[in-house]
Amino acid sequence: MGSSPIKIAVLDMYDGAPNMGMRCIHNIIHEWSNTRGHEIILTVYNTRGHCEIPDNSYDIYLSTGGPGSPLDSATEKWDIQYTQWLEQMFQIHKPVFLICHSFQIACRHFDLGNVCLRKSRQLGVLPVHALIEDELFNGLEETFYAMESRSYQIIAPNDEKIIGMNAEIMALEKMRPSVPLERAIMAIKFSEKIYGVQFHPEAELKELVLYFNEASTKQNIIEEFGMEKWERIQNHLDEHSPIQHTYTHLIPNFLDKAILS
C-alpha cells in the first residue's frame, strides 16, 4: 500500500447500545499501527443508527458486532444499503472483517446457511475449533478461546452456495458430545480478502474482567444462567486466560494480510 497512510473504515453496528467492542477495536488497530509502524487514518461509520456506509476508497474495513436480530432488519434501509455494500466489497476484492452480528447478516444475505435463534443465549469464554490452516489463525492453537455473546447461530451450511462463491468454513463451535444439536459455524472465509467470525476476537482480558465484575452484569448473569455460569466465566478470566492470545493475534493477523494483499 506504499507510504501513504492506511485508511481503515469501521462500520459501527451497535445502534447506540452500550458496548466495549468499539473501544477494543480502536485499541487493537492503534496497537497494531504502532507495533508495525504504519500510519493510519481511522473513520467510524454509524451504520445502523444513521445509515452511514463507507465508500470504496478505504484500504481495510471492519464491521462490528451488535445487538438484536440479524433477520428482522432485512427490509430496513440501513440493512439494504449494508448488504449492497457487502456485494460491492466482494466484487472489487476489498479486505473486510465481519464480527458477530455483521457475520450473521452476511451469512443471511449470501444464503450460506440457516441463520436462526439458539435454544438459549450463549455467553462466556469458550473454545473455537479451527478446521483449516489460514493466515487468520497464525499463532493460535487448533482449538483457541474466544468471547461469545450471541442469541443467534449459523447451522446447516448451504454447500452449493459456499462452493459457488469459493467460500470456506473455517471453524466450528465447541464440541458438545452430550448435546444432540448441530455445531454452529464460527468462522467463514468468504473470499481471499473477506473474513467473518461468530465470536468476538476484539474482546480484551482487562475489559472483560471489569465488565463481568460489574454488579449489574453479575446479577443479570446469575438471574439468567445461575451462579455456576458466572463462576465458570470468572475461571476463564485469570491472568493466564487464553482469551488474550486471541485478542493479540486474530484481528492483527487479518490486518497484516490486508496490507500485503
C-alpha positions in Angstrom: 0.0 0.0 0.0 3.0 2.3 -0.2 4.0 5.1 2.1 0.6 6.7 2.2 -1.5 6.3 5.5 -3.6 3.2 5.6 -7.3 4.2 5.5 -9.4 2.0 7.8 -13.2 2.2 8.0 -15.1 0.7 11.0 -18.8 0.1 10.5 -20.4 0.6 13.9 -23.3 -1.9 14.1 -24.1 -1.4 17.8 -27.0 1.0 17.1 -26.1 3.1 20.1 -26.1 0.2 22.6 -23.5 0.4 25.4 -20.6 -1.9 24.5 -16.9 -2.5 24.9 -16.4 -3.7 21.4 -15.7 -0.3 19.7 -13.2 0.6 22.4 -11.4 -2.7 22.0 -11.4 -2.4 18.1 -9.9 1.0 18.4 -7.2 -0.3 20.8 -6.3 -3.2 18.5 -6.0 -1.0 15.4 -3.8 1.6 17.2 -1.7 -1.0 18.9 -1.2 -2.7 15.5 -0.3 0.5 13.8 2.2 1.4 16.5 3.8 -2.1 16.6 4.1 -2.4 12.8 5.0 1.3 12.3 2.0 2.0 10.0 0.4 5.5 9.8 -3.4 5.1 9.7 -6.5 7.2 9.2 -9.4 5.6 11.0 -13.0 6.6 10.3 -16.1 5.2 12.1 -19.5 4.9 10.4 -22.7 4.7 12.4 -24.3 2.2 10.1 -27.4 1.1 12.0 -28.1 4.4 13.8 -27.5 6.9 10.9 -27.5 4.6 7.9 -23.9 5.5 7.2 -21.9 3.4 4.7 -18.3 4.0 3.7 -17.3 4.4 0.1 -14.8 2.1 -1.6 -11.8 4.3 -1.1 -10.6 2.6 2.1 -7.8 0.1 2.3 -9.4 -2.0 5.1 -12.9 -2.4 6.5 -14.0 -3.8 9.9 -17.7 -4.3 10.7 -18.6 -4.8 14.3 -21.0 -6.9 16.4 -24.2 -5.6 17.7 -27.5 -6.3 19.5 -30.7 -7.7 18.1 -31.9 -10.0 15.3 -29.9 -10.3 12.1 -33.2 -11.5 10.4 -35.7 -8.8 11.3 -33.8 -5.9 9.8 -33.7 -7.4 6.2 -36.2 -4.8 4.9 -34.8 -1.8 6.7 -32.9 0.9 4.8 -29.6 0.5 6.6 -29.6 -3.3 6.1 -30.4 -3.0 2.4 -27.6 -0.5 1.9 -25.3 -2.6 4.1 -25.8 -5.8 2.1 -25.4 -3.8 -1.2 -22.1 -2.6 0.3 -21.1 -6.3 1.1 -21.8 -7.2 -2.5 -19.6 -4.4 -3.8 -16.8 -5.3 -1.4 -17.0 -8.9 -2.7 -16.9 -7.7 -6.3 -14.0 -5.3 -6.0 -11.9 -7.5 -3.7 -11.6 -5.2 -0.7 -10.3 -6.6 2.7 -13.3 -6.9 5.1 -13.5 -8.4 8.6 -17.0 -9.1 9.9 -17.7 -9.7 13.6 -20.7 -11.5 15.1 -23.9 -9.5 14.0 -22.2 -8.4 10.8 -21.2 -12.0 10.2 -24.7 -13.2 10.7 -26.1 -10.6 8.3 -23.5 -11.6 5.7 -24.4 -15.3 6.0 -28.1 -14.5 5.7 -27.5 -12.3 2.7 -25.3 -14.8 0.8 -27.5 -17.7 2.0 -24.6 -19.7 3.3 -26.6 -21.5 6.0 -29.6 -21.3 8.3 -29.3 -18.2 10.5 -31.6 -18.9 13.4 -32.1 -18.5 17.2 -30.2 -20.7 19.6 -32.2 -22.6 22.1 -30.6 -20.3 24.7 -28.2 -17.4 24.7 -24.5 -18.2 24.5 -22.3 -16.2 26.8 -18.7 -16.6 28.0 -15.2 -17.5 27.1 -15.5 -20.7 25.0 -13.4 -22.9 22.7 -13.4 -22.5 19.0 -12.2 -25.3 16.8 -10.3 -24.3 13.6 -10.9 -26.6 10.6 -8.3 -25.2 8.2 -4.9 -23.6 8.2 -5.1 -19.9 7.3 -3.1 -16.7 8.0 -6.0 -15.6 10.1 -5.1 -18.3 12.7 -1.4 -17.7 12.7 -0.1 -18.1 16.3 -3.3 -19.7 17.5 -3.8 -23.3 18.5 -6.2 -25.5 16.6 -8.5 -25.0 19.5 -8.4 -21.5 20.8 -10.7 -19.5 23.1 -12.9 -16.5 22.3 -15.6 -14.4 23.8 -19.1 -15.3 22.8 -22.2 -13.3 23.3 -25.0 -14.3 20.9 -28.6 -15.4 20.7 -28.3 -16.5 17.0 -26.3 -19.0 15.2 -25.5 -20.3 11.7 -26.1 -24.0 11.1 -26.9 -26.3 8.2 -24.3 -24.9 5.8 -25.5 -24.4 2.2 -22.7 -26.2 0.5 -23.9 -25.3 -3.0 -23.7 -21.5 -2.3 -20.5 -21.9 -0.3 -18.8 -23.7 -3.2 -20.3 -21.3 -5.7 -18.7 -18.3 -4.2 -15.4 -20.1 -3.4 -16.0 -19.6 0.3 -14.8 -21.9 3.1 -16.0 -22.8 6.6 -13.0 -22.1 8.9 -14.2 -23.0 12.4 -17.0 -24.6 14.4 -18.2 -24.1 17.9 -17.2 -26.2 20.9 -17.8 -29.9 20.9 -20.8 -31.0 22.9 -20.9 -34.8 22.8 -23.8 -34.9 25.3 -26.0 -32.4 23.3 -27.7 -33.8 20.2 -27.5 -30.5 18.3 -25.6 -29.4 15.3 -22.4 -27.4 16.0 -22.7 -23.8 14.8 -20.3 -22.3 12.2 -17.9 -19.9 13.9 -15.9 -18.5 11.0 -16.1 -18.3 7.3 -13.6 -17.2 4.6 -16.0 -15.6 2.2 -13.2 -14.8 -0.2 -9.4 -14.3 -0.2 -10.0 -10.9 1.4 -13.3 -11.2 3.3 -13.5 -13.0 6.6 -16.2 -13.3 9.2 -16.4 -14.7 12.7 -19.3 -15.6 15.0 -17.3 -14.7 18.2 -15.6 -11.5 19.5 -11.9 -11.6 18.8 -11.7 -7.9 19.9 -12.5 -8.8 23.5 -9.6 -7.9 25.7 -9.0 -9.5 29.1 -8.9 -6.4 31.3 -12.0 -5.1 29.7 -13.8 -8.4 30.2 -12.7 -8.6 33.9 -14.2 -5.1 34.5 -17.4 -5.9 32.6 -18.2 -9.3 34.2 -17.5 -7.9 37.7 -19.9 -5.0 37.4 -22.6 -5.6 40.0 -25.4 -5.3 37.4 -23.7 -7.6 34.9 -23.1 -10.3 37.6 -26.7 -10.0 38.8 -28.1 -10.3 35.3 -25.9 -13.4 34.5 -26.9 -15.1 37.8 -30.6 -14.4 37.2 -30.4 -15.7 33.6 -27.9 -18.6 33.9 -27.2 -19.2 37.6 -24.2 -18.7 39.8 -22.3 -21.7 38.3 -22.2 -19.9 34.9 -20.8 -16.7 36.4 -18.2 -18.7 38.2 -17.2 -20.5 35.0 -16.8 -17.2 33.2 -14.6 -16.0 36.1 -12.4 -19.1 35.8 -11.6 -18.1 32.2 -10.6 -14.6 33.2 -7.4 -15.0 35.3 -4.1 -13.6 34.2 -3.3 -16.7 32.2 -6.5 -16.6 30.2 -6.2 -17.8 26.6 -8.6 -15.0 25.6 -5.7 -12.5 25.5 -3.9 -14.6 22.9 -6.9 -14.4 20.6 -7.0 -10.6 21.1 -3.4 -10.1 20.2 -3.4 -12.4 17.2 -6.6 -12.7 15.2 -7.5 -9.2 14.1 -3.9 -8.2 13.8 -3.4 -11.3 11.5 -6.2 -10.0 9.4 -4.7 -6.5 9.2 -1.3 -7.9 8.3 -2.8 -9.9 5.5 -4.9 -7.0 4.3 -1.9 -4.6 3.8 0.0 -7.3 1.9 -2.8 -8.2 -0.4 
